[in-house]
Amino acid sequence: MSAADTAVIDAYLDRVWLEKGLSENSLASYRRDLQGFARYLASQDSSLAASLGSQRVLAYLAWRHAKGYTSRSTARLLSCLRGFYRDQVREGLQECDPLVGIESPKLPKSLPKLLTERDVEALLKAPDVSEPVGLRDRAMLEVLYACGLRVSELTGLTVTLLNLRQGVVKVMGKGSKERLVPLGEEANYWLERYIREARPLLVGERPIEVLFPSTRRQMMTRQTFWHRIKHWALVAGIDKPLSPHTLRHAFATHLLNHGADLRVVQLLLGHSDLSTTQIYTHVAQARMQGLHQEHHPRG
């Protein structure tokens, strides 16, 4: 990949960051997709700065298909390239958009992997709260489930975002959007206990604003906390497939199962579009159908 292509990508991402306020994770994903396309173009004696036709893009998609890339990653790539070339045309850097007429692959509607309420209860009780790290993990799991946070939102929490007196936490979501989320009695209790008993031992004498520091006394990475979740799932005897969003999915689905309004769940999750939240109604319906078939005499 040429230095010119690197400069084009950097300039585009700077504009996207200013206009949309995307998270670091989203920007990193955009960068990977654009760099992958740029490397392919370089192998074909072309570049991002060159005037491209749709055939070049289609050839890249065929190359990815032969390499075994999934339709989901290809859909994400096309979304990235559409945004990139629309920007290039708008900025006068390209005359035409090579993505015009190219459709994204249709993706099967995949429902989130669901933990039952009993599974969640076992997971929450798994950490050894007699140890500072275990008490920290218990508080993190309680907050994650009580508030439906993304893992990155949880690990990024600071002490100043917490109001235990009012029982709420201010969450910095995608695009630097803020939302207030209630904690609930259980999460509030475990947070108070964690802050009183364990956090001083984990922080030591070094002042740090991060609410849940790692054992290295710095902000925990998403990957580290995810390893902690998988560890406690094994301790709890949960052998279901897990993902970083498992407890967020459980939060939304369990709320809907107990009669919560879909728009309230949308606000709590921080979804900008209600259609993103609606997938959880399918999960709840699937759960109800399963219960009906299992327990109704004519199910």
Contacts in CASP RR format, 6 or more apart in sequence:
PFRMAT RR
TARGET T0000
AUTHOR 0000-0000-0000
METHOD contacts of the structure
MODEL  1
MSAADTAVIDAYLDRVWLEKGLSENSLASYRRDLQGFARYLASQDSSLAA
SLGSQRVLAYLAWRHAKGYTSRSTARLLSCLRGFYRDQVREGLQECDPLV
GIESPKLPKSLPKLLTERDVEALLKAPDVSEPVGLRDRAMLEVLYACGLR
VSELTGLTVTLLNLRQGVVKVMGKGSKERLVPLGEEANYWLERYIREARP
LLVGERPIEVLFPSTRRQMMTRQTFWHRIKHWALVAGIDKPLSPHTLRHA
FATHLLNHGADLRVVQLLLGHSDLSTTQIYTHVAQARMQGLHQEHHPRG
1 35 0 8 1.000
1 36 0 8 1.000
1 38 0 8 1.000
1 39 0 8 1.000
1 42 0 8 1.000
2 38 0 8 1.000
2 42 0 8 1.000
2 47 0 8 1.000
4 47 0 8 1.000
4 48 0 8 1.000
4 49 0 8 1.000
5 38 0 8 1.000
5 41 0 8 1.000
5 42 0 8 1.000
5 47 0 8 1.000
5 48 0 8 1.000
5 49 0 8 1.000
6 38 0 8 1.000
8 48 0 8 1.000
8 49 0 8 1.000
8 93 0 8 1.000
9 31 0 8 1.000
9 34 0 8 1.000
9 35 0 8 1.000
9 38 0 8 1.000
9 48 0 8 1.000
12 34 0 8 1.000
12 84 0 8 1.000
12 87 0 8 1.000
12 88 0 8 1.000
13 27 0 8 1.000
13 30 0 8 1.000
13 31 0 8 1.000
15 87 0 8 1.000
15 91 0 8 1.000
16 22 0 8 1.000
16 27 0 8 1.000
16 30 0 8 1.000
16 87 0 8 1.000
17 27 0 8 1.000
20 175 0 8 1.000
21 175 0 8 1.000
21 176 0 8 1.000
22 30 0 8 1.000
22 174 0 8 1.000
22 175 0 8 1.000
23 152 0 8 1.000
23 173 0 8 1.000
23 174 0 8 1.000
23 175 0 8 1.000
25 152 0 8 1.000
26 174 0 8 1.000
29 76 0 8 1.000
29 80 0 8 1.000
30 80 0 8 1.000
30 84 0 8 1.000
33 76 0 8 1.000
33 77 0 8 1.000
33 80 0 8 1.000
33 81 0 8 1.000
34 48 0 8 1.000
34 80 0 8 1.000
34 81 0 8 1.000
34 84 0 8 1.000
37 48 0 8 1.000
37 60 0 8 1.000
37 77 0 8 1.000
37 81 0 8 1.000
38 47 0 8 1.000
38 48 0 8 1.000
40 60 0 8 1.000
40 63 0 8 1.000
41 47 0 8 1.000
41 48 0 8 1.000
41 50 0 8 1.000
41 52 0 8 1.000
41 56 0 8 1.000
41 60 0 8 1.000
44 56 0 8 1.000
44 59 0 8 1.000
46 52 0 8 1.000
46 56 0 8 1.000
49 93 0 8 1.000
51 94 0 8 1.000
51 95 0 8 1.000
51 96 0 8 1.000
52 98 0 8 1.000
53 96 0 8 1.000
53 98 0 8 1.000
54 98 0 8 1.000
54 99 0 8 1.000
54 100 0 8 1.000
54 101 0 8 1.000
54 102 0 8 1.000
56 98 0 8 1.000
57 81 0 8 1.000
57 98 0 8 1.000
57 99 0 8 1.000
57 102 0 8 1.000
58 102 0 8 1.000
61 74 0 8 1.000
61 78 0 8 1.000
61 102 0 8 1.000
64 73 0 8 1.000
64 74 0 8 1.000
64 77 0 8 1.000
65 74 0 8 1.000
71 105 0 8 1.000
71 106 0 8 1.000
71 107 0 8 1.000
72 107 0 8 1.000
74 104 0 8 1.000
74 105 0 8 1.000
75 104 0 8 1.000
75 105 0 8 1.000
75 107 0 8 1.000
78 99 0 8 1.000
78 102 0 8 1.000
78 104 0 8 1.000
79 104 0 8 1.000
81 99 0 8 1.000
82 97 0 8 1.000
82 99 0 8 1.000
85 94 0 8 1.000
85 97 0 8 1.000
85 98 0 8 1.000
85 99 0 8 1.000
86 97 0 8 1.000
88 94 0 8 1.000
88 97 0 8 1.000
89 95 0 8 1.000
89 96 0 8 1.000
89 97 0 8 1.000
109 279 0 8 1.000
109 282 0 8 1.000
111 279 0 8 1.000
111 282 0 8 1.000
111 283 0 8 1.000
111 286 0 8 1.000
112 243 0 8 1.000
112 245 0 8 1.000
112 246 0 8 1.000
112 249 0 8 1.000
112 253 0 8 1.000
112 279 0 8 1.000
112 280 0 8 1.000
112 283 0 8 1.000
113 240 0 8 1.000
113 241 0 8 1.000
113 242 0 8 1.000
113 243 0 8 1.000
113 246 0 8 1.000
113 249 0 8 1.000
114 249 0 8 1.000
114 250 0 8 1.000
114 253 0 8 1.000
114 283 0 8 1.000
114 287 0 8 1.000
115 123 0 8 1.000
115 238 0 8 1.000
115 240 0 8 1.000
115 246 0 8 1.000
115 247 0 8 1.000
115 249 0 8 1.000
115 250 0 8 1.000
117 250 0 8 1.000
117 254 0 8 1.000
119 236 0 8 1.000
119 238 0 8 1.000
119 240 0 8 1.000
119 250 0 8 1.000
120 145 0 8 1.000
120 247 0 8 1.000
120 250 0 8 1.000
120 254 0 8 1.000
122 236 0 8 1.000
122 237 0 8 1.000
122 238 0 8 1.000
123 141 0 8 1.000
123 229 0 8 1.000
123 232 0 8 1.000
123 233 0 8 1.000
123 236 0 8 1.000
123 238 0 8 1.000
123 247 0 8 1.000
124 138 0 8 1.000
124 141 0 8 1.000
124 142 0 8 1.000
124 145 0 8 1.000
125 236 0 8 1.000
126 232 0 8 1.000
126 233 0 8 1.000
126 235 0 8 1.000
126 236 0 8 1.000
127 134 0 8 1.000
127 135 0 8 1.000
127 137 0 8 1.000
127 138 0 8 1.000
127 141 0 8 1.000
127 232 0 8 1.000
127 235 0 8 1.000
128 134 0 8 1.000
129 135 0 8 1.000
129 138 0 8 1.000
129 193 0 8 1.000
132 197 0 8 1.000
132 198 0 8 1.000
132 201 0 8 1.000
132 202 0 8 1.000
133 198 0 8 1.000
133 202 0 8 1.000
133 215 0 8 1.000
134 198 0 8 1.000
135 190 0 8 1.000
135 193 0 8 1.000
135 194 0 8 1.000
135 197 0 8 1.000
135 198 0 8 1.000
136 194 0 8 1.000
136 198 0 8 1.000
136 199 0 8 1.000
136 202 0 8 1.000
136 212 0 8 1.000
137 228 0 8 1.000
137 232 0 8 1.000
138 190 0 8 1.000
138 194 0 8 1.000
139 187 0 8 1.000
139 190 0 8 1.000
139 191 0 8 1.000
139 193 0 8 1.000
139 194 0 8 1.000
139 198 0 8 1.000
139 212 0 8 1.000
140 154 0 8 1.000
140 212 0 8 1.000
140 225 0 8 1.000
140 228 0 8 1.000
141 229 0 8 1.000
141 232 0 8 1.000
141 247 0 8 1.000
142 186 0 8 1.000
142 187 0 8 1.000
142 190 0 8 1.000
142 191 0 8 1.000
143 149 0 8 1.000
143 154 0 8 1.000
143 157 0 8 1.000
143 169 0 8 1.000
143 183 0 8 1.000
143 187 0 8 1.000
143 190 0 8 1.000
143 191 0 8 1.000
144 151 0 8 1.000
144 154 0 8 1.000
144 247 0 8 1.000
144 248 0 8 1.000
144 251 0 8 1.000
145 187 0 8 1.000
145 247 0 8 1.000
145 250 0 8 1.000
145 251 0 8 1.000
146 182 0 8 1.000
146 183 0 8 1.000
146 184 0 8 1.000
146 186 0 8 1.000
146 187 0 8 1.000
146 251 0 8 1.000
147 169 0 8 1.000
147 171 0 8 1.000
147 181 0 8 1.000
147 182 0 8 1.000
147 183 0 8 1.000
147 187 0 8 1.000
147 251 0 8 1.000
147 268 0 8 1.000
148 181 0 8 1.000
148 247 0 8 1.000
148 248 0 8 1.000
148 251 0 8 1.000
148 252 0 8 1.000
148 268 0 8 1.000
148 269 0 8 1.000
149 171 0 8 1.000
149 181 0 8 1.000
149 248 0 8 1.000
150 173 0 8 1.000
150 174 0 8 1.000
150 244 0 8 1.000
150 245 0 8 1.000
150 248 0 8 1.000
151 222 0 8 1.000
151 225 0 8 1.000
151 226 0 8 1.000
151 244 0 8 1.000
151 245 0 8 1.000
152 222 0 8 1.000
153 171 0 8 1.000
153 172 0 8 1.000
153 173 0 8 1.000
154 212 0 8 1.000
154 225 0 8 1.000
155 210 0 8 1.000
155 212 0 8 1.000
155 219 0 8 1.000
155 220 0 8 1.000
155 221 0 8 1.000
155 222 0 8 1.000
155 225 0 8 1.000
156 172 0 8 1.000
156 210 0 8 1.000
156 211 0 8 1.000
156 219 0 8 1.000
157 169 0 8 1.000
157 171 0 8 1.000
157 210 0 8 1.000
157 211 0 8 1.000
157 212 0 8 1.000
158 209 0 8 1.000
158 210 0 8 1.000
158 211 0 8 1.000
159 209 0 8 1.000
159 210 0 8 1.000
159 211 0 8 1.000
160 209 0 8 1.000
161 169 0 8 1.000
161 170 0 8 1.000
161 171 0 8 1.000
161 172 0 8 1.000
161 211 0 8 1.000
162 169 0 8 1.000
162 170 0 8 1.000
162 191 0 8 1.000
162 211 0 8 1.000
163 169 0 8 1.000
163 170 0 8 1.000
164 183 0 8 1.000
164 188 0 8 1.000
164 191 0 8 1.000
164 192 0 8 1.000
164 195 0 8 1.000
167 182 0 8 1.000
167 183 0 8 1.000
167 184 0 8 1.000
167 188 0 8 1.000
168 180 0 8 1.000
168 181 0 8 1.000
168 182 0 8 1.000
168 183 0 8 1.000
169 180 0 8 1.000
169 181 0 8 1.000
169 183 0 8 1.000
170 178 0 8 1.000
170 179 0 8 1.000
170 180 0 8 1.000
171 178 0 8 1.000
171 179 0 8 1.000
171 180 0 8 1.000
171 181 0 8 1.000
171 270 0 8 1.000
172 178 0 8 1.000
173 179 0 8 1.000
173 270 0 8 1.000
174 270 0 8 1.000
177 270 0 8 1.000
177 272 0 8 1.000
179 267 0 8 1.000
179 268 0 8 1.000
179 270 0 8 1.000
181 268 0 8 1.000
183 191 0 8 1.000
199 211 0 8 1.000
199 213 0 8 1.000
202 213 0 8 1.000
202 215 0 8 1.000
202 217 0 8 1.000
203 213 0 8 1.000
203 217 0 8 1.000
204 217 0 8 1.000
206 217 0 8 1.000
208 217 0 8 1.000
208 218 0 8 1.000
210 218 0 8 1.000
210 219 0 8 1.000
210 220 0 8 1.000
212 220 0 8 1.000
213 219 0 8 1.000
213 220 0 8 1.000
214 220 0 8 1.000
214 221 0 8 1.000
214 224 0 8 1.000
222 244 0 8 1.000
226 244 0 8 1.000
229 242 0 8 1.000
229 246 0 8 1.000
229 247 0 8 1.000
230 242 0 8 1.000
233 242 0 8 1.000
243 249 0 8 1.000
248 269 0 8 1.000
249 280 0 8 1.000
249 283 0 8 1.000
251 268 0 8 1.000
251 269 0 8 1.000
252 265 0 8 1.000
252 268 0 8 1.000
252 269 0 8 1.000
252 277 0 8 1.000
252 280 0 8 1.000
253 280 0 8 1.000
253 283 0 8 1.000
253 284 0 8 1.000
253 287 0 8 1.000
255 264 0 8 1.000
255 265 0 8 1.000
255 268 0 8 1.000
256 262 0 8 1.000
256 265 0 8 1.000
256 280 0 8 1.000
256 281 0 8 1.000
256 283 0 8 1.000
256 284 0 8 1.000
257 284 0 8 1.000
257 287 0 8 1.000
257 288 0 8 1.000
262 274 0 8 1.000
262 277 0 8 1.000
262 278 0 8 1.000
262 280 0 8 1.000
262 281 0 8 1.000
263 274 0 8 1.000
265 277 0 8 1.000
265 280 0 8 1.000
266 274 0 8 1.000
266 276 0 8 1.000
266 277 0 8 1.000
269 277 0 8 1.000
271 277 0 8 1.000
292 299 0 8 1.000
293 299 0 8 1.000
END
